[in-house]
Amino acid sequence: MWWKMQKCGAAIVVLSVLFAGCGMMTEATDQLSGPYAYKNLTIFLVAAAGQSQEKAMLTLEEALASKSAVVYETGEVEELEVENTSDLPVFIQSGDMVKGGRQDRMLRYDFVVSPHSGKQSIDAFCVNQGRWTKRGEESADKFEKTADVLACISVKKAALIDESQSKVWSEVAKMSDKLDALGGRLPVSDLTGSLPCAIETDSIKYQSKEYDDAIIRQIKSSTKANGIVVIINGKFHSADLYRSPDLFQKLFPKLLDGAAIEALAEYEDGKQYPSVSVDTVNQWLAGPGAKEIGSKLIGGKTFVTKFETEKTVCFESKNDTLSTQWLHKTIMTKEDDK
């Protein structure tokens, strides 16, 4: 559960919910580029004030691929262990899904794993109901790769807001059913309720790539950004902003692909979806002041703080071994605002 820290009484002005403490005033003007739209998906790229190049960091995907980090199975559904053996910190993003072990998991919170960390506990939720043994040639004792995309927003809400494994399973089942209806059927030998496996079927990859390619063609190579705002079916969906543009660029393909898959799952052929302007995004985000719900220490020295407005929930991560400023913010619509 979250515990109280201190009040955050400053008002949100335009996009400040994205950039400076989820409710504090921005240091300077932040800029949106876009809209970049295809079918029922619209994104805006954010060039936020106060960008900084933090110390070089590896993403979890990079670290596992280079064998610079290991995520270990513990036999506990909601807890794994991670070890960073490299000279660089490793950034784990909330919603990262790891494949292998006894069942695929979603890592719950942002977490910066310090260089040469030794084994550290990390919170997780199962996204693979129905399996508790090794799969094929994968290791049962560790996880050797991440999923191609982050967990969908409904699953992240179940983990971060509802804090419920049963709700996570429920949302995984709903998304898997939607993907199945789109031809994303798993082989009979792998019908174990795995969200990563359902997302990574050839059919879903092929269909989501159509979205990705259409969006990317619209973005100029000179566009500078360190964040993304996602709108699906004309409704605000989520936003992710990073202090480091370099970290954002590394994670952008996963963020875009995840948005494409969620849009694909919600698309209705022949239906007209409203366009969204910069002003619309600004007006949606402008609202009553953000309230700080509380902060918690997520292992090591990573802190995650939760904020709420009338329409959004924001989770802001900070790691004081890297900077006294925030590292990443993720903003999601509340369930009742769909």
TORTOR-664520 format. One record per residue (C-alpha): residue number from 1; x, y, z; residue in one letter. Coordinates in Angstrom, 1 decimal, always signed. Layout:
TORTOR-664520
ATOM     i        x        y        z   aa
ATOM   NUM        X        Y        Z    a
...
end
This chain:
TORTOR-664520
ATOM     i        x        y        z   aa
ATOM     1     +0.0     +0.0     +0.0    m
ATOM     2     +1.0     +3.6     -0.5    w
ATOM     3     +2.0     +5.7     +2.4    w
ATOM     4     +1.7     +9.5     +2.9    k
ATOM     5     +4.7    +11.7     +2.3    m
ATOM     6     +3.9    +15.3     +1.7    q
ATOM     7     +1.2    +17.3     -0.1    k
ATOM     8     +1.6    +18.6     -3.6    c
ATOM     9     -0.6    +21.7     -3.9    g
ATOM    10     +0.6    +23.3     -7.1    a
ATOM    11     -1.9    +23.5    -10.0    a
ATOM    12     -1.5    +21.7    -13.3    i
ATOM    13     -1.1    +24.1    -16.2    v
ATOM    14     -1.4    +22.8    -19.7    v
ATOM    15     +1.1    +19.9    -19.9    l
ATOM    16     +2.8    +20.3    -16.6    s
ATOM    17     +1.2    +17.1    -15.3    v
ATOM    18     +3.7    +15.4    -17.7    l
ATOM    19     +6.8    +17.2    -16.9    f
ATOM    20     +7.5    +18.5    -13.4    a
ATOM    21     +6.3    +16.5    -10.5    g
ATOM    22     +2.9    +15.6    -12.0    c
ATOM    23     +1.4    +18.8    -10.9    g
ATOM    24     +4.3    +21.3    -10.3    m
ATOM    25     +4.9    +24.2    -12.7    m
ATOM    26     +7.2    +23.5    -15.7    t
ATOM    27    +10.6    +25.2    -15.8    e
ATOM    28    +10.0    +26.4    -19.4    a
ATOM    29     +7.7    +25.8    -22.4    t
ATOM    30     +7.2    +22.2    -23.4    d
ATOM    31     +6.3    +21.4    -27.0    q
ATOM    32     +4.2    +18.8    -28.7    l
ATOM    33     +4.7    +17.6    -32.2    s
ATOM    34     +1.9    +15.9    -34.1    g
ATOM    35     -0.7    +14.6    -34.3    p
ATOM    36     +0.7    +11.5    -36.0    y
ATOM    37     -2.4     +9.3    -36.7    a
ATOM    38     -3.4     +6.1    -38.3    y
ATOM    39     -6.9     +4.6    -38.1    k
ATOM    40     -7.8     +4.8    -34.4    n
ATOM    41     -4.4     +5.5    -33.1    l
ATOM    42     -3.0     +9.0    -32.6    t
ATOM    43     +0.3     +9.9    -30.9    i
ATOM    44     +2.0    +13.2    -30.0    f
ATOM    45     +5.7    +13.4    -29.3    l
ATOM    46     +6.8    +15.6    -26.4    v
ATOM    47     +9.9    +17.7    -26.3    a
ATOM    48     +9.9    +18.6    -22.6    a
ATOM    49    +11.8    +21.4    -20.9    a
ATOM    50    +14.5    +20.3    -18.5    g
ATOM    51    +15.8    +17.5    -20.6    q
ATOM    52    +19.1    +16.1    -19.4    s
ATOM    53    +21.5    +13.4    -20.5    q
ATOM    54    +21.6    +11.2    -17.4    e
ATOM    55    +24.5     +8.8    -17.0    k
ATOM    56    +24.4     +6.1    -19.6    a
ATOM    57    +21.9     +3.4    -18.8    m
ATOM    58    +21.0     +0.0    -20.2    l
ATOM    59    +17.4     -1.0    -20.8    t
ATOM    60    +16.5     -4.4    -19.4    l
ATOM    61    +16.2     -5.7    -22.9    e
ATOM    62    +19.8     -4.6    -23.7    e
ATOM    63    +21.1     -6.0    -20.4    a
ATOM    64    +19.5     -9.4    -20.9    l
ATOM    65    +20.6     -9.7    -24.5    a
ATOM    66    +24.2     -8.9    -23.6    s
ATOM    67    +24.0    -11.1    -20.5    k
ATOM    68    +24.9     -8.0    -18.4    s
ATOM    69    +21.9     -8.8    -16.1    a
ATOM    70    +20.0    -11.8    -15.0    v
ATOM    71    +16.4    -12.0    -13.7    v
ATOM    72    +15.9    -15.1    -11.5    y
ATOM    73    +12.9    -17.2    -10.7    e
ATOM    74    +12.2    -17.4     -6.9    t
ATOM    75     +9.2    -19.7     -6.8    g
ATOM    76     +7.1    -16.8     -5.6    e
ATOM    77     +4.5    -15.5     -8.0    v
ATOM    78     +4.8    -11.8     -7.0    e
ATOM    79     +8.6    -11.6     -6.4    e
ATOM    80    +11.6    -12.2     -8.6    l
ATOM    81    +15.3    -11.3     -8.2    e
ATOM    82    +17.5     -9.3    -10.5    v
ATOM    83    +21.2     -8.9    -10.7    e
ATOM    84    +23.2     -6.4    -12.7    n
ATOM    85    +26.8     -7.6    -13.4    t
ATOM    86    +27.7     -4.7    -15.7    s
ATOM    87    +29.4     -1.3    -15.1    d
ATOM    88    +26.3     +0.6    -16.1    l
ATOM    89    +22.9     +1.0    -14.3    p
ATOM    90    +20.0     -1.0    -15.8    v
ATOM    91    +16.6     +0.7    -16.2    f
ATOM    92    +13.6     -1.6    -15.7    i
ATOM    93    +10.3     +0.0    -16.7    q
ATOM    94     +7.0     -0.7    -15.1    s
ATOM    95     +5.2     -3.1    -17.5    g
ATOM    96     +8.4     -4.8    -18.7    d
ATOM    97     +7.5     -8.5    -19.3    m
ATOM    98    +10.1    -11.2    -18.9    v
ATOM    99     +9.7    -14.6    -20.5    k
ATOM   100    +10.8    -17.9    -19.1    g
ATOM   101    +11.0    -19.2    -15.5    g
ATOM   102     +8.0    -21.1    -14.3    r
ATOM   103     +5.6    -18.5    -15.8    q
ATOM   104     +6.0    -15.2    -17.6    d
ATOM   105     +5.9    -12.1    -15.4    r
ATOM   106     +5.3     -8.4    -15.6    m
ATOM   107     +7.7     -6.3    -13.5    l
ATOM   108     +5.6     -4.0    -11.5    r
ATOM   109     +7.5     -0.7    -10.9    y
ATOM   110    +10.2     +1.3    -12.5    d
ATOM   111    +13.5     +0.1    -10.9    f
ATOM   112    +17.1     +1.2    -11.5    v
ATOM   113    +19.5     -1.6    -10.8    v
ATOM   114    +22.9     -0.3     -9.8    s
ATOM   115    +26.1     -1.7    -11.4    p
ATOM   116    +27.4     -4.9     -9.8    h
ATOM   117    +24.3     -4.9     -7.6    s
ATOM   118    +24.2     -8.5     -6.4    g
ATOM   119    +20.8    -10.1     -6.3    k
ATOM   120    +17.9     -7.7     -5.4    q
ATOM   121    +14.2     -8.5     -5.0    s
ATOM   122    +11.8     -7.0     -7.5    i
ATOM   123     +8.0     -7.0     -7.4    d
ATOM   124     +6.2     -8.8    -10.2    a
ATOM   125     +2.8    -10.1    -11.3    f
ATOM   126     +2.1    -13.3    -13.4    c
ATOM   127     +0.9    -12.7    -16.9    v
ATOM   128     +0.9    -16.4    -17.8    n
ATOM   129     -1.8    -18.1    -15.8    q
ATOM   130     -1.9    -21.8    -16.3    g
ATOM   131     +1.8    -22.6    -16.4    r
ATOM   132     +4.1    -23.5    -13.5    w
ATOM   133     +6.9    -25.4    -15.2    t
ATOM   134     +9.6    -24.7    -17.8    k
ATOM   135     +8.5    -24.0    -21.4    r
ATOM   136    +10.3    -25.7    -24.2    g
ATOM   137    +14.0    -25.0    -24.1    e
ATOM   138    +13.7    -22.0    -21.8    e
ATOM   139    +15.2    -22.1    -18.3    s
ATOM   140    +12.9    -22.7    -15.4    a
ATOM   141    +15.4    -20.9    -13.1    d
ATOM   142    +15.8    -17.5    -14.9    k
ATOM   143    +14.4    -15.2    -17.5    f
ATOM   144    +16.6    -14.7    -20.5    e
ATOM   145    +14.6    -12.2    -22.6    k
ATOM   146    +11.9     -9.5    -22.4    t
ATOM   147     +8.7     -9.4    -24.4    a
ATOM   148     +8.7     -7.3    -27.5    d
ATOM   149     +6.3     -4.8    -26.0    v
ATOM   150     +5.3     -3.5    -22.5    l
ATOM   151     +2.2     -4.9    -20.8    a
ATOM   152     -1.0     -3.3    -22.1    c
ATOM   153     -2.4     -0.4    -20.1    i
ATOM   154     -5.3     -2.3    -18.6    s
ATOM   155     -2.9     -4.8    -17.1    v
ATOM   156     -0.6     -2.1    -15.8    k
ATOM   157     -3.6     -0.5    -14.1    k
ATOM   158     -4.6     -3.8    -12.5    a
ATOM   159     -1.0     -4.0    -11.1    a
ATOM   160     -0.3     -0.4    -10.1    l
ATOM   161     -3.8     +0.9     -9.2    i
ATOM   162     -5.7     -2.2     -8.1    d
ATOM   163     -2.6     -4.0     -6.9    e
ATOM   164     -4.4     -7.3     -7.6    s
ATOM   165     -3.0    -10.5     -9.2    q
ATOM   166     -6.5    -11.7     -9.9    s
ATOM   167     -7.4     -8.5    -11.7    k
ATOM   168     -4.1     -8.8    -13.7    v
ATOM   169     -5.2    -12.3    -14.8    w
ATOM   170     -8.6    -11.0    -15.7    s
ATOM   171     -7.2     -8.2    -17.8    e
ATOM   172     -4.7    -10.6    -19.4    v
ATOM   173     -7.6    -12.9    -20.4    a
ATOM   174     -9.6    -10.0    -21.9    k
ATOM   175     -6.7     -8.8    -24.0    m
ATOM   176     -5.8    -12.4    -25.1    s
ATOM   177     -9.4    -12.9    -26.2    d
ATOM   178     -9.2     -9.7    -28.3    k
ATOM   179     -5.9    -10.8    -29.9    l
ATOM   180     -7.3    -14.3    -30.5    d
ATOM   181    -10.2    -12.8    -32.4    a
ATOM   182     -7.7    -10.9    -34.6    l
ATOM   183     -6.0    -14.2    -35.5    g
ATOM   184     -3.4    -14.1    -32.8    g
ATOM   185     -3.9    -17.7    -31.9    r
ATOM   186     -1.2    -19.5    -30.0    l
ATOM   187     -0.1    -23.0    -31.1    p
ATOM   188     -2.0    -25.7    -29.3    v
ATOM   189     +1.2    -26.7    -27.5    s
ATOM   190     +1.4    -23.2    -25.9    d
ATOM   191     -2.1    -22.5    -24.8    l
ATOM   192     -1.0    -21.4    -21.3    t
ATOM   193     -2.5    -17.9    -21.1    g
ATOM   194     +0.7    -16.1    -21.8    s
ATOM   195     +0.2    -12.4    -22.7    l
ATOM   196     +3.7    -12.0    -24.2    p
ATOM   197     +3.2    -15.0    -26.4    c
ATOM   198     -0.2    -13.9    -27.5    a
ATOM   199     +1.2    -10.5    -28.5    i
ATOM   200     +4.1    -12.0    -30.3    e
ATOM   201     +2.2    -14.2    -32.7    t
ATOM   202     +3.0    -13.6    -36.4    d
ATOM   203     -0.5    -12.4    -37.1    s
ATOM   204     -0.5     -9.7    -34.4    i
ATOM   205     +3.1     -8.6    -35.3    k
ATOM   206     +2.1     -8.2    -39.0    y
ATOM   207     -1.1     -6.2    -38.2    q
ATOM   208     +0.5     -3.9    -35.6    s
ATOM   209     +3.5     -3.2    -38.0    k
ATOM   210     +1.0     -1.6    -40.3    e
ATOM   211     +0.3     +1.0    -37.6    y
ATOM   212     +3.9     +1.4    -36.7    d
ATOM   213     +5.0     +2.0    -40.3    d
ATOM   214     +2.2     +4.5    -40.9    a
ATOM   215     +3.1     +6.5    -37.8    i
ATOM   216     +6.9     +6.4    -38.4    i
ATOM   217     +6.5     +7.7    -42.0    r
ATOM   218     +4.9    +10.9    -40.6    q
ATOM   219     +7.7    +11.7    -38.1    i
ATOM   220    +10.5    +13.9    -39.4    k
ATOM   221    +14.0    +12.5    -38.7    s
ATOM   222    +14.9    +15.9    -37.1    s
ATOM   223    +12.1    +15.6    -34.5    t
ATOM   224    +13.6    +15.8    -31.0    k
ATOM   225    +11.6    +14.1    -28.2    a
ATOM   226    +11.7    +12.5    -24.8    n
ATOM   227     +8.1    +11.5    -24.4    g
ATOM   228     +4.9    +10.2    -26.1    i
ATOM   229     +1.2    +10.9    -25.6    v
ATOM   230     -1.1     +8.1    -26.8    v
ATOM   231     -4.7     +8.5    -27.9    i
ATOM   232     -6.9     +5.6    -29.0    i
ATOM   233    -10.4     +5.9    -30.4    n
ATOM   234    -10.2     +9.6    -29.9    g
ATOM   235     -9.7     +9.3    -26.1    k
ATOM   236     -6.6    +10.0    -24.1    f
ATOM   237     -5.0     +6.7    -23.2    h
ATOM   238     -1.6     +7.2    -21.6    s
ATOM   239     +1.7     +9.2    -21.7    a
ATOM   240     +5.3     +8.4    -20.9    d
ATOM   241     +8.0    +10.9    -20.4    l
ATOM   242    +11.7    +10.4    -19.7    y
ATOM   243    +14.3    +12.9    -18.4    r
ATOM   244    +16.8    +11.4    -20.8    s
ATOM   245    +16.0    +11.6    -24.5    p
ATOM   246    +18.5     +8.8    -25.1    d
ATOM   247    +16.5     +6.5    -22.8    l
ATOM   248    +13.3     +7.5    -24.6    f
ATOM   249    +14.8     +6.7    -28.0    q
ATOM   250    +15.7     +3.3    -26.9    k
ATOM   251    +12.3     +2.5    -25.5    l
ATOM   252    +10.2     +4.3    -28.2    f
ATOM   253     +9.8     +1.2    -30.5    p
ATOM   254     +8.3     -0.8    -27.6    k
ATOM   255     +6.1     +2.2    -26.6    l
ATOM   256     +4.8     +2.6    -30.2    l
ATOM   257     +4.4     -1.1    -30.8    d
ATOM   258     +2.4     -1.4    -27.6    g
ATOM   259     +0.2     +1.5    -28.5    a
ATOM   260     -0.4     -0.1    -32.0    a
ATOM   261     -1.4     -3.4    -30.5    i
ATOM   262     -3.8     -1.8    -28.1    e
ATOM   263     -5.3     +0.3    -30.9    a
ATOM   264     -5.6     -2.8    -33.1    l
ATOM   265     -7.5     -4.6    -30.3    a
ATOM   266    -10.0     -1.7    -30.1    e
ATOM   267    -10.4     -1.0    -33.8    y
ATOM   268    -13.8     -1.4    -35.4    e
ATOM   269    -13.8     -1.6    -39.2    d
ATOM   270    -15.9     +1.2    -40.8    g
ATOM   271    -16.2     +3.3    -37.7    k
ATOM   272    -15.1     +6.9    -37.9    q
ATOM   273    -12.8     +8.1    -35.1    y
ATOM   274    -12.4    +11.8    -34.1    p
ATOM   275     -9.2    +13.6    -34.8    s
ATOM   276     -7.3    +15.1    -31.9    v
ATOM   277     -5.5    +18.4    -31.9    s
ATOM   278     -2.7    +19.9    -29.7    v
ATOM   279     -5.3    +22.1    -28.0    d
ATOM   280     -7.4    +19.0    -27.2    t
ATOM   281     -4.5    +17.4    -25.5    v
ATOM   282     -3.7    +20.5    -23.6    n
ATOM   283     -7.3    +21.0    -22.5    q
ATOM   284     -7.6    +17.3    -21.4    w
ATOM   285     -4.5    +17.6    -19.3    l
ATOM   286     -5.4    +21.0    -17.8    a
ATOM   287     -7.5    +20.3    -14.7    g
ATOM   288     -7.5    +20.5    -10.9    p
ATOM   289     -4.2    +20.2     -9.0    g
ATOM   290     -2.5    +16.9     -8.7    a
ATOM   291     -2.7    +15.3     -5.3    k
ATOM   292     +0.3    +13.3     -4.0    e
ATOM   293     -1.0    +10.0     -2.8    i
ATOM   294     +2.4     +8.7     -1.4    g
ATOM   295     +5.8     +7.4     -2.2    s
ATOM   296     +7.6     +4.1     -1.7    k
ATOM   297    +11.1     +2.8     -1.9    l
ATOM   298    +11.4     +0.2     -4.6    i
ATOM   299    +14.6     -1.6     -3.6    g
ATOM   300    +18.0     +0.0     -3.8    g
ATOM   301    +17.4     +3.8     -4.0    k
ATOM   302    +14.6     +3.9     -6.5    t
ATOM   303    +11.6     +5.9     -5.3    f
ATOM   304     +8.1     +5.8     -7.0    v
ATOM   305     +5.6     +8.5     -6.2    t
ATOM   306     +1.9     +8.3     -7.1    k
ATOM   307     -0.1    +11.4     -8.0    f
ATOM   308     -3.8    +11.7     -9.0    e
ATOM   309     -5.9    +14.3    -10.8    t
ATOM   310     -9.6    +14.1    -11.6    e
ATOM   311     -8.9    +12.1    -14.7    k
ATOM   312     -5.4    +10.7    -14.5    t
ATOM   313     -3.1     +8.7    -12.3    v
ATOM   314     +0.7     +9.4    -12.5    c
ATOM   315     +3.6     +7.3    -11.3    f
ATOM   316     +6.9     +9.2    -11.2    e
ATOM   317    +10.2     +7.4    -10.6    s
ATOM   318    +13.4     +8.9     -9.2    k
ATOM   319    +16.7     +7.4     -8.5    n
ATOM   320    +19.0     +9.4     -6.2    d
ATOM   321    +22.1     +7.5     -7.3    t
ATOM   322    +21.7     +9.1    -10.7    l
ATOM   323    +19.9    +12.4    -10.1    s
ATOM   324    +17.8    +14.3     -7.6    t
ATOM   325    +15.3    +14.8    -10.5    q
ATOM   326    +12.6    +12.5    -11.8    w
ATOM   327    +13.7     +9.8    -14.2    l
ATOM   328    +10.4     +8.6    -15.8    h
ATOM   329     +6.7     +9.4    -15.5    k
ATOM   330     +3.9     +7.3    -16.7    t
ATOM   331     +0.3     +8.8    -16.8    i
ATOM   332     -2.8     +6.7    -17.3    m
ATOM   333     -6.5     +7.5    -17.5    t
ATOM   334     -8.6     +6.4    -14.6    k
ATOM   335    -10.9     +3.5    -15.2    e
ATOM   336    -14.1     +5.5    -15.0    d
ATOM   337    -12.9     +8.0    -17.6    d
ATOM   338    -13.0     +5.5    -20.5    k
end
